[in-house]
């Protein structure tokens, strides 16, 4: 299985660089795995496709402004705060971030104290807490072709993101379509998975099986575990929710239990799903691990047929775009 097997051509004008004014106004392609049937609907109709004993599982992580620029204009992407003043970062340009180099963000002075040999990430120690509100930016995906704006601070969050669950670099974008009015009447539960930088990283390996997945932190509460176990059908809202539940199931003989940890689960065709009975997801980048995941869930042939139809029908693609409900 080659990475090139998951490539497709997308006309650039179909990339959604701006969100719709109304979250729930997105289009929704409904794909039936059993029959191959494809329907074109509106997201606000989602309740029509759910049974009373279905359970939606959503990721309640909250996106943090993780992108910073030094007083010299050099870029720092905080991957993980090991402490409030000790960060693991990706940096640009790397030659300006050698060990001992100092950089200033506002009043805070940081020094590069370590370079991780496995990936070149920098460990930066700050002399005081960096003012995130004043100097932080959302790390919007590169394909939007623009920098973040103040309006993105809330629009690039799900309406159910929890303040106490901050930690994602990117949004779990399938959830961006929900409004409280649509979600509240539906049976739902939450998991947490903090979306990491791997969201932006292309698959460079020629063979799919040679790709090494990034790790992300997750948490499943006892309440959610019990509700998932009791549900007749679990519909995951986003690939992050799916990866969380399938990670827990893989570690506990197919059962969902209260758990927290780190997952680097890589889902591609041939994967045996133990929990997910449906998936709401946005349209994904070519040759990405997420294209491989949806191909595993619905079958590569059906997914590529659906994507061809989405392009023909001029769906809006990627983070701020339309969605697909796979049942």
KEKE-3310 file (N, C-alpha, C; in steps of 0.2 Angstrom, whole numbers, plus 5000, padded with zeros to 4 digits):
npx = (5004:5003:5008:5004:4993:4983:4981:4974:4967:4963:4954:4960:4951:4941:4945:4941:4944:4939:4927:4909:4896:4886:4887:4880:4876:4883:4886:4882:4888:4881:4886:4883:4889:4886:4878:4884:4877:4876:4871:4866:4865:4860:4870:4862:4852:4856:4850:4841:4847:4850:4847:4837:4844:4857:4874:4882:4900:4910:4925:4931:4942:4951:4957:4973:4982:4996:5006:5020:5029:5045:5054:5062:5056:5056:5049:5040:5033:5024:5024:5022:5019:5030:5032:5025:5035:5044:5046:5042:5046:5043:5053:5057:5068:5078:5092:5093:5091:5100:5108:5109:5106:5096:5080:5067:5050:5039:5039:5046:5061:5069:5079:5087:5089:5090:5091:5081:5087:5079:5070:5073:5066:5065:5070:5065:5068:5060:5062:5051:5033:5026:5016:5002:4990:4992:5002:5001:4996:4984:4987:4983:4979:4991:4985:4975:4980:4981:4984:4979:4965:4957:4944:4945:4948:4937:4929:4936:4935:4926:4909:4907:4919:4930:4935:4944:4950:4960:4973:4975:4983:4977:4960:4947:4940:4928:4918:4915:4904:4893:4880:4874:4860:4858:4865:4862:4849:4853:4858:4874:4891:4907:4925:4942:4955:4970:4974:4988:5004:5005:4994:4997:5008:5014:5013:5028:5034:5036:5029:5014:5015:5027:5026:5028:5018:5013:5011:4998:4989:4976:4960:4948:4933:4925:4911:4909:4914:4906:4894:4897:4899:4886:4879:4870:4874:4889:4893:4906:4912:4922:4939:4948:4940:4937:4949:4953:4944:4946:4959:4958:4950:4958:4968:4961:4955:4944:4935:4928:4935:4937:4951:4967:4981:4993:4992:4997:4990:4988:4978:4973:4968:4963:4962:4954:4939:4933:4924:4918:4904:4899:4904:4907:4914:4926:4932:4947:4965:4974:4984:4986:4986:4973:4965:4968:4963:4949:4947:4950:4939:4927:4931:4942:4938:4925:4926:4934:4926:4916:4923:4926:4913:4910:4919:4915:4902:4906:4909:4914:4931:4941:4947:4938:4927:4914:4905:4905:4895:4897:4890)
npy = (4994:5010:5027:5036:5030:5037:5049:5064:5076:5092:5106:5122:5133:5127:5126:5130:5145:5153:5154:5149:5161:5155:5142:5130:5129:5122:5110:5093:5078:5062:5046:5029:5015:5001:5001:5009:5021:5038:5054:5071:5082:5094:5100:5103:5094:5083:5076:5068:5057:5049:5036:5033:5026:5029:5035:5050:5054:5066:5077:5087:5095:5111:5123:5131:5147:5144:5148:5159:5174:5180:5195:5198:5193:5179:5162:5153:5138:5131:5116:5108:5112:5110:5115:5130:5139:5132:5126:5114:5115:5118:5127:5141:5151:5137:5139:5150:5146:5139:5130:5139:5151:5166:5173:5185:5187:5199:5204:5193:5183:5170:5156:5144:5128:5115:5103:5092:5076:5067:5073:5087:5096:5111:5114:5127:5138:5150:5166:5171:5170:5169:5181:5175:5179:5192:5189:5177:5167:5158:5143:5142:5131:5129:5128:5137:5149:5162:5173:5171:5179:5190:5185:5172:5166:5162:5156:5146:5136:5123:5124:5117:5116:5114:5125:5120:5110:5114:5113:5109:5111:5112:5113:5101:5098:5093:5095:5108:5112:5111:5118:5124:5122:5112:5102:5099:5092:5079:5063:5062:5062:5065:5064:5068:5073:5080:5089:5087:5093:5084:5085:5094:5088:5081:5065:5057:5045:5033:5020:5016:5009:5012:5024:5034:5038:5053:5056:5059:5066:5059:5057:5048:5048:5040:5040:5043:5031:5021:5025:5023:5010:5005:5010:5007:5010:5019:5035:5043:5060:5067:5062:5062:5059:5046:5040:5041:5032:5020:5018:5015:5004:4995:4993:4987:4974:4977:4983:4998:5008:5019:5030:5037:5044:5042:5042:5034:5029:5022:5022:5013:5006:4990:4990:4984:4989:4992:4999:5011:5015:5024:5039:5056:5068:5080:5085:5079:5081:5077:5062:5061:5055:5055:5054:5041:5035:5037:5030:5017:5016:5017:5011:5012:5013:5018:5030:5037:5039:5046:5058:5062:5066:5076:5085:5088:5093:5104:5105:5113:5112:5105:5112:5123:5119:5109:5094:5076:5062:5047:5031)
npz = (5000:4995:4999:4989:4984:4990:4985:4977:4966:4970:4966:4969:4973:4980:4993:5009:5016:5024:5037:5037:5041:5049:5059:5057:5044:5035:5021:5020:5016:5015:5017:5014:5019:5018:5006:4997:4994:4991:4997:4996:5008:5021:5035:5047:5046:5053:5064:5058:5054:5065:5077:5091:5101:5097:5100:5100:5100:5105:5104:5117:5118:5119:5108:5109:5108:5100:5092:5090:5088:5089:5094:5084:5073:5071:5071:5083:5087:5099:5105:5116:5133:5145:5157:5164:5160:5152:5137:5124:5107:5089:5078:5067:5058:5059:5061:5069:5081:5090:5103:5117:5111:5112:5114:5113:5118:5119:5136:5140:5141:5132:5132:5122:5127:5124:5111:5103:5098:5090:5082:5081:5088:5099:5116:5125:5138:5148:5156:5162:5163:5147:5139:5133:5128:5123:5114:5108:5094:5084:5077:5062:5049:5035:5023:5022:5019:5025:5039:5057:5064:5076:5077:5074:5086:5093:5083:5078:5087:5095:5100:5111:5117:5131:5144:5154:5147:5139:5126:5113:5097:5085:5079:5082:5069:5064:5073:5073:5066:5074:5084:5100:5100:5090:5095:5109:5110:5106:5110:5118:5122:5129:5125:5127:5117:5114:5100:5090:5082:5072:5064:5054:5047:5033:5025:5022:5019:5007:5007:5015:5027:5032:5038:5053:5066:5075:5093:5104:5118:5128:5135:5143:5152:5166:5165:5152:5146:5151:5145:5131:5131:5133:5122:5107:5094:5091:5086:5080:5082:5072:5068:5078:5090:5086:5085:5098:5105:5098:5102:5115:5116:5109:5118:5129:5126:5117:5125:5132:5143:5158:5155:5152:5143:5131:5113:5098:5088:5072:5059:5045:5029:5031:5045:5060:5066:5082:5089:5083:5074:5066:5057:5058:5049:5042:5025:5019:5018:5003:5002:5016:5033:5038:5027:5024:5036:5034:5023:5027:5035:5027:5015:5002:4989:4989:4996:4988:4977:4983:4986:4973:4969:4978:4974:4961:4964:4971:4985:5000:5006:5019:5035:5038:5031:5022:5028:5030:5033:5038:5037)
capx = (5000:5008:5005:5002:4986:4978:4981:4968:4968:4958:4954:4962:4945:4937:4948:4938:4949:4935:4921:4903:4893:4882:4891:4876:4874:4887:4883:4884:4887:4879:4889:4881:4895:4883:4875:4887:4873:4878:4866:4868:4861:4863:4872:4857:4848:4859:4846:4836:4851:4852:4842:4836:4849:4864:4877:4888:4905:4914:4931:4930:4948:4951:4963:4977:4986:5002:5011:5022:5034:5050:5055:5066:5051:5057:5043:5040:5026:5024:5021:5020:5022:5033:5030:5023:5041:5048:5042:5045:5044:5046:5055:5059:5073:5082:5099:5093:5089:5105:5109:5112:5103:5091:5074:5062:5043:5036:5044:5049:5067:5069:5085:5087:5093:5091:5089:5080:5090:5075:5066:5075:5062:5069:5067:5066:5067:5059:5063:5045:5028:5025:5009:4999:4984:4995:5007:5000:4992:4981:4991:4979:4982:4994:4981:4970:4983:4981:4986:4973:4962:4954:4937:4946:4949:4931:4926:4940:4934:4919:4905:4907:4926:4930:4941:4949:4953:4965:4979:4976:4986:4972:4954:4944:4936:4921:4914:4914:4897:4888:4878:4870:4853:4858:4869:4859:4844:4855:4862:4881:4896:4914:4932:4947:4961:4973:4977:4995:5007:5005:4989:5000:5014:5013:5016:5033:5036:5033:5025:5010:5017:5034:5025:5028:5013:5014:5008:4993:4987:4969:4957:4941:4930:4921:4904:4909:4916:4899:4889:4899:4898:4879:4876:4869:4879:4893:4895:4912:4912:4929:4944:4951:4936:4937:4956:4953:4940:4949:4965:4956:4947:4964:4972:4957:4952:4938:4931:4930:4935:4940:4958:4971:4987:4996:4991:5000:4987:4988:4973:4973:4964:4964:4961:4948:4936:4929:4919:4915:4898:4898:4909:4906:4921:4927:4936:4954:4970:4977:4990:4986:4984:4966:4962:4969:4958:4942:4947:4949:4932:4922:4933:4945:4935:4919:4929:4937:4920:4913:4927:4925:4907:4911:4923:4910:4897:4909:4909:4920:4935:4946:4945:4932:4923:4908:4907:4903:4893:4898:4886)
capy = (5000:5016:5034:5039:5028:5041:5056:5066:5083:5097:5113:5127:5137:5123:5126:5135:5148:5157:5150:5152:5165:5151:5136:5124:5130:5118:5105:5087:5072:5056:5040:5023:5010:4995:5001:5014:5026:5045:5059:5078:5085:5100:5098:5104:5089:5077:5072:5063:5051:5046:5033:5035:5023:5030:5040:5054:5055:5072:5079:5093:5099:5118:5126:5137:5150:5141:5151:5165:5177:5184:5202:5198:5190:5172:5159:5147:5134:5128:5109:5106:5116:5105:5119:5137:5143:5127:5124:5110:5119:5119:5134:5143:5146:5133:5141:5155:5143:5134:5130:5145:5157:5169:5176:5188:5188:5204:5205:5186:5181:5163:5153:5137:5124:5108:5101:5085:5073:5063:5077:5094:5101:5114:5116:5134:5140:5157:5169:5173:5167:5173:5183:5171:5183:5197:5188:5171:5166:5152:5140:5140:5127:5133:5129:5143:5155:5168:5172:5171:5185:5189:5182:5165:5164:5158:5152:5140:5132:5120:5127:5113:5115:5115:5129:5116:5105:5118:5110:5107:5116:5112:5111:5095:5102:5090:5098:5115:5113:5110:5124:5121:5121:5106:5096:5098:5087:5073:5059:5063:5061:5068:5062:5073:5072:5086:5088:5090:5095:5079:5087:5098:5085:5076:5058:5057:5038:5030:5015:5018:5006:5015:5031:5034:5042:5057:5054:5064:5065:5058:5055:5045:5048:5034:5041:5042:5024:5018:5027:5020:5003:5004:5012:5002:5012:5025:5039:5047:5066:5068:5057:5062:5055:5039:5037:5040:5026:5014:5017:5012:4997:4991:4992:4984:4969:4979:4987:5005:5010:5025:5029:5042:5042:5045:5037:5035:5024:5023:5018:5013:5000:4983:4990:4981:4994:4989:5004:5016:5013:5029:5044:5063:5071:5085:5082:5079:5083:5071:5058:5062:5049:5055:5050:5033:5033:5037:5024:5011:5015:5016:5008:5017:5015:5022:5036:5041:5040:5052:5064:5065:5069:5082:5090:5090:5097:5110:5106:5117:5107:5106:5114:5127:5117:5105:5088:5070:5058:5040:5027)
capz = (5000:4994:5000:4982:4983:4993:4982:4973:4964:4973:4963:4975:4975:4984:5000:5013:5020:5029:5040:5036:5047:5053:5059:5055:5037:5030:5018:5023:5012:5018:5013:5016:5018:5016:4999:4993:4992:4993:4998:4998:5013:5025:5042:5052:5046:5055:5068:5054:5052:5071:5080:5098:5105:5095:5104:5097:5105:5103:5107:5120:5119:5117:5105:5112:5103:5101:5087:5093:5084:5093:5093:5078:5068:5071:5073:5087:5088:5105:5104:5123:5139:5150:5163:5161:5157:5149:5131:5118:5101:5083:5077:5060:5055:5064:5062:5074:5088:5092:5110:5120:5108:5116:5110:5117:5116:5124:5142:5142:5138:5132:5130:5119:5132:5122:5104:5103:5092:5086:5078:5080:5092:5104:5122:5127:5145:5148:5163:5165:5158:5141:5139:5128:5125:5120:5109:5105:5088:5082:5071:5057:5044:5030:5016:5022:5015:5029:5047:5061:5066:5082:5076:5074:5093:5095:5078:5077:5093:5095:5105:5117:5120:5139:5146:5158:5143:5134:5125:5106:5092:5079:5081:5080:5065:5062:5078:5071:5063:5079:5088:5105:5098:5087:5099:5115:5110:5104:5115:5116:5127:5127:5126:5126:5114:5112:5093:5090:5076:5067:5059:5048:5044:5027:5025:5018:5017:5000:5009:5021:5033:5035:5042:5060:5068:5081:5098:5106:5124:5128:5142:5143:5159:5168:5163:5144:5145:5153:5140:5125:5132:5133:5116:5102:5089:5092:5080:5082:5079:5070:5068:5085:5094:5084:5087:5105:5107:5096:5105:5122:5114:5107:5124:5134:5123:5114:5130:5133:5151:5160:5154:5150:5141:5124:5108:5092:5084:5065:5056:5037:5026:5035:5052:5062:5070:5087:5093:5079:5070:5061:5058:5055:5047:5036:5019:5021:5013:4999:5005:5023:5037:5039:5021:5025:5041:5032:5018:5031:5038:5022:5009:4998:4982:4990:4998:4982:4973:4987:4985:4966:4969:4982:4970:4956:4967:4974:4992:5003:5009:5025:5042:5039:5025:5023:5031:5027:5038:5035:5041)
cpx = (5004:5004:5002:4995:4981:4978:4975:4970:4962:4959:4955:4956:4941:4939:4944:4943:4945:4929:4914:4900:4889:4885:4887:4874:4878:4883:4885:4882:4886:4881:4887:4886:4892:4881:4879:4883:4876:4872:4869:4863:4864:4865:4866:4852:4850:4855:4842:4840:4853:4846:4842:4842:4856:4867:4883:4893:4910:4920:4931:4936:4947:4957:4966:4981:4993:5008:5013:5028:5039:5050:5059:5062:5052:5051:5044:5033:5027:5020:5018:5023:5024:5032:5028:5029:5046:5044:5046:5042:5047:5048:5057:5062:5077:5089:5099:5091:5093:5105:5112:5109:5097:5086:5070:5055:5040:5041:5048:5055:5068:5076:5084:5092:5094:5088:5088:5082:5085:5071:5068:5071:5067:5066:5069:5064:5066:5060:5057:5039:5026:5017:5006:4993:4987:4999:5006:4995:4990:4985:4986:4982:4985:4990:4976:4973:4982:4983:4979:4971:4959:4947:4939:4947:4943:4928:4930:4940:4927:4915:4905:4914:4926:4936:4946:4952:4957:4971:4980:4979:4981:4966:4952:4938:4929:4916:4912:4907:4892:4886:4874:4863:4853:4860:4864:4853:4846:4859:4870:4885:4903:4920:4936:4953:4964:4977:4984:4997:5006:4999:4992:5006:5012:5016:5022:5036:5032:5027:5021:5013:5024:5033:5025:5023:5015:5010:5004:4990:4979:4967:4950:4938:4926:4914:4904:4910:4909:4894:4890:4898:4891:4876:4875:4874:4882:4895:4900:4911:4919:4934:4947:4947:4937:4944:4956:4950:4943:4955:4963:4954:4953:4968:4968:4953:4945:4934:4933:4929:4938:4948:4961:4978:4989:4995:4994:4997:4987:4983:4973:4970:4967:4963:4954:4945:4932:4924:4915:4910:4896:4903:4907:4913:4921:4931:4943:4959:4972:4983:4991:4984:4977:4962:4963:4964:4951:4942:4947:4942:4927:4924:4936:4941:4929:4921:4931:4931:4916:4917:4926:4918:4907:4914:4918:4904:4899:4908:4915:4924:4939:4943:4938:4927:4917:4910:4904:4901:4893:4895:4886)
cpy = (5006:5023:5037:5036:5032:5048:5057:5073:5087:5104:5118:5131:5133:5123:5131:5138:5153:5153:5153:5156:5160:5144:5130:5124:5126:5112:5098:5081:5066:5050:5034:5017:5003:4995:5005:5020:5033:5050:5065:5081:5091:5097:5098:5099:5082:5073:5067:5057:5047:5042:5035:5032:5024:5035:5044:5055:5061:5073:5086:5097:5106:5120:5131:5140:5148:5143:5158:5168:5181:5191:5203:5195:5182:5168:5153:5144:5130:5121:5107:5110:5111:5108:5126:5140:5138:5124:5119:5113:5117:5126:5135:5150:5143:5135:5147:5152:5137:5135:5136:5152:5160:5173:5179:5188:5192:5205:5198:5185:5174:5161:5146:5133:5117:5107:5094:5081:5069:5067:5085:5099:5104:5114:5123:5135:5148:5160:5171:5170:5172:5175:5180:5176:5189:5195:5181:5171:5159:5149:5138:5136:5131:5133:5134:5149:5161:5167:5173:5178:5184:5185:5174:5162:5160:5154:5146:5136:5129:5124:5124:5112:5117:5119:5125:5111:5109:5113:5108:5113:5117:5110:5104:5097:5099:5093:5105:5117:5113:5117:5121:5119:5114:5100:5094:5092:5080:5069:5060:5063:5064:5064:5068:5070:5078:5085:5091:5092:5090:5081:5090:5094:5080:5070:5058:5050:5036:5025:5017:5015:5008:5022:5030:5040:5046:5054:5060:5062:5064:5057:5053:5045:5041:5034:5040:5034:5020:5019:5024:5013:5001:5006:5007:5004:5019:5028:5044:5054:5068:5062:5057:5058:5048:5036:5036:5033:5020:5012:5013:5005:4993:4989:4988:4978:4971:4983:4994:5006:5017:5025:5036:5040:5045:5039:5039:5030:5026:5019:5019:5007:4994:4984:4988:4986:4990:4993:5008:5013:5018:5035:5051:5066:5076:5081:5083:5080:5076:5068:5059:5055:5049:5053:5043:5031:5032:5031:5018:5010:5014:5012:5013:5018:5019:5029:5040:5043:5046:5058:5067:5068:5075:5087:5093:5094:5103:5111:5110:5112:5110:5109:5118:5125:5113:5098:5082:5065:5051:5035:5020)
cpz = (5000:4996:4994:4981:4986:4991:4978:4971:4967:4970:4969:4977:4979:4992:5004:5018:5025:5031:5038:5042:5051:5053:5056:5048:5032:5027:5021:5018:5016:5014:5017:5014:5015:5008:4994:4991:4995:4992:4999:5002:5016:5032:5047:5051:5049:5060:5065:5053:5059:5074:5088:5103:5102:5100:5100:5102:5102:5107:5110:5121:5116:5114:5108:5107:5104:5096:5090:5088:5089:5090:5086:5072:5067:5074:5078:5088:5094:5104:5111:5128:5144:5157:5160:5158:5154:5143:5127:5112:5095:5081:5069:5061:5060:5066:5067:5081:5090:5100:5113:5117:5112:5112:5115:5114:5121:5130:5143:5138:5138:5129:5128:5124:5129:5115:5104:5097:5087:5081:5077:5084:5097:5110:5124:5134:5145:5155:5166:5160:5153:5141:5133:5124:5121:5114:5105:5099:5087:5076:5066:5052:5038:5024:5017:5019:5019:5036:5050:5062:5072:5082:5076:5081:5095:5089:5076:5083:5092:5100:5111:5120:5127:5140:5150:5153:5137:5132:5117:5102:5086:5082:5079:5075:5063:5067:5077:5069:5068:5082:5094:5104:5094:5091:5105:5115:5109:5109:5113:5123:5124:5129:5125:5122:5111:5105:5093:5083:5070:5062:5053:5045:5039:5028:5020:5015:5011:5002:5015:5027:5036:5038:5049:5062:5074:5087:5101:5113:5124:5135:5140:5150:5160:5165:5155:5143:5146:5147:5133:5125:5131:5126:5111:5096:5091:5086:5082:5078:5078:5071:5075:5090:5092:5086:5094:5107:5104:5099:5112:5121:5113:5113:5130:5131:5120:5118:5130:5141:5152:5159:5152:5148:5135:5119:5102:5087:5076:5061:5048:5035:5029:5042:5054:5067:5075:5090:5088:5074:5065:5062:5055:5055:5042:5031:5021:5016:5009:5003:5012:5027:5038:5033:5021:5030:5038:5026:5021:5034:5033:5016:5005:4992:4984:4992:4992:4977:4976:4986:4978:4965:4972:4978:4964:4958:4971:4981:4994:5007:5015:5031:5042:5033:5027:5027:5028:5033:5035:5040:5039)
residu = (UNK:UNK:UNK:UNK:UNK:UNK:UNK:UNK:UNK:UNK:UNK:UNK:UNK:UNK:UNK:UNK:UNK:UNK:UNK:UNK:UNK:UNK:UNK:UNK:UNK:UNK:UNK:UNK:UNK:UNK:UNK:UNK:UNK:UNK:UNK:UNK:UNK:UNK:UNK:UNK:UNK:UNK:UNK:UNK:UNK:UNK:UNK:UNK:UNK:UNK:UNK:UNK:UNK:UNK:UNK:UNK:UNK:UNK:UNK:UNK:UNK:UNK:UNK:UNK:UNK:UNK:UNK:UNK:UNK:UNK:UNK:UNK:UNK:UNK:UNK:UNK:UNK:UNK:UNK:UNK:UNK:UNK:UNK:UNK:UNK:UNK:UNK:UNK:UNK:UNK:UNK:UNK:UNK:UNK:UNK:UNK:UNK:UNK:UNK:UNK:UNK:UNK:UNK:UNK:UNK:UNK:UNK:UNK:UNK:UNK:UNK:UNK:UNK:UNK:UNK:UNK:UNK:UNK:UNK:UNK:UNK:UNK:UNK:UNK:UNK:UNK:UNK:UNK:UNK:UNK:UNK:UNK:UNK:UNK:UNK:UNK:UNK:UNK:UNK:UNK:UNK:UNK:UNK:UNK:UNK:UNK:UNK:UNK:UNK:UNK:UNK:UNK:UNK:UNK:UNK:UNK:UNK:UNK:UNK:UNK:UNK:UNK:UNK:UNK:UNK:UNK:UNK:UNK:UNK:UNK:UNK:UNK:UNK:UNK:UNK:UNK:UNK:UNK:UNK:UNK:UNK:UNK:UNK:UNK:UNK:UNK:UNK:UNK:UNK:UNK:UNK:UNK:UNK:UNK:UNK:UNK:UNK:UNK:UNK:UNK:UNK:UNK:UNK:UNK:UNK:UNK:UNK:UNK:UNK:UNK:UNK:UNK:UNK:UNK:UNK:UNK:UNK:UNK:UNK:UNK:UNK:UNK:UNK:UNK:UNK:UNK:UNK:UNK:UNK:UNK:UNK:UNK:UNK:UNK:UNK:UNK:UNK:UNK:UNK:UNK:UNK:UNK:UNK:UNK:UNK:UNK:UNK:UNK:UNK:UNK:UNK:UNK:UNK:UNK:UNK:UNK:UNK:UNK:UNK:UNK:UNK:UNK:UNK:UNK:UNK:UNK:UNK:UNK:UNK:UNK:UNK:UNK:UNK:UNK:UNK:UNK:UNK:UNK:UNK:UNK:UNK:UNK:UNK:UNK:UNK:UNK:UNK:UNK:UNK:UNK:UNK:UNK:UNK:UNK:UNK:UNK:UNK:UNK:UNK:UNK:UNK:UNK:UNK:UNK:UNK:UNK:UNK:UNK:UNK:UNK:UNK:UNK:UNK:UNK:UNK:UNK:UNK:UNK:UNK:UNK:UNK:UNK:UNK:UNK:UNK:UNK:UNK)
# end
